[in-house]
Amino acid sequence: MYKNIFIVTNLSASLADGSNGSYSVKPLSGTSNFKFGVLAKIVNYMKTRHQRGDTYPLTLEEILDETQHLDIGMKQKQWLMSEALANNPKIEVVEGKYAFKPKYNLKDKRALLRLLDKHDQRGLGGILLEDIEEGLPNAQKAIKALGDQITFVTRPDKKKILFYNDKSCQFTVDEEFQKLWRSVPVDSMDDEKIEDYLKRQGISSMQETGPKKVIPVQKRKKSTSQKKRRFKTHNDHLAGVLKDYTDVTPGKQ
């Protein structure tokens, strides 16, 4: 059942017909379809109100009132409280109330800039624009206000990625070096060929300059035949009592 809840959560964005908050969900045939339709509408509504700045939590009755679902029965309400909303990855329970839970909970443009800067310093790259828009109220206004402090990259699937534009890393490269860089044909070369080319030019690759992994030498176990043999001694209780008479001349005591 939790799998169905997660699927409906991910598909909830497709149920809205625009950014004005209007929805096209209609009662579906069958109790199960109707329940999950109500859940999808609730999650999508909570996301929309979060994006417009209404981040405070609501009770279930307030949610049902604002989504116009006051006519559902007690069985459906109990299912929403005990299972559907409580276990939904996009809904957070706060003292018996419910709030939207974005991937990145951002309050303003400064919080967004700090997040992008932290990702940049840790080498984590950029962040999907849709994840920013999900968690930052009035995201487009905040992004526009940041200006050239951030930059965009569009992936092949048309999704946009936000990066922190660290101006301290910007520098001017001489035109001569740019021409040399562009003149090196590497389009048809794989990593091994590039490494071989560097070796022929007397240039060490990054793999060679890095720390080498030392393989620990396994110690050979000593065989039982090489172990020192221990001999059993007798008359240990007379140690210190017996005397050596080897050097005593006969007849003398």
Secondary structure, DSSP 8 states (H G I E B T S, - for coil): -HHHHHHHHHHGGGGB-STTS-B-----SSHHHHHHHHHHHHHHHHHHHHHTT--S-B-HHHHHHHTT-TT--HHHHHHIIIIITTT-TTEEEETTEEEE--SS---SHHHHHHHHHHHHHTT---EEHHHHHHHSTTHHHHHHHHGGGEEEEE-TTS-EEEEE--GGG-----HHHHHHHHHS--TT--HHHHHHHHHHTT---HHHHS-------------GGGS--------GGGTTT----TT--TT--
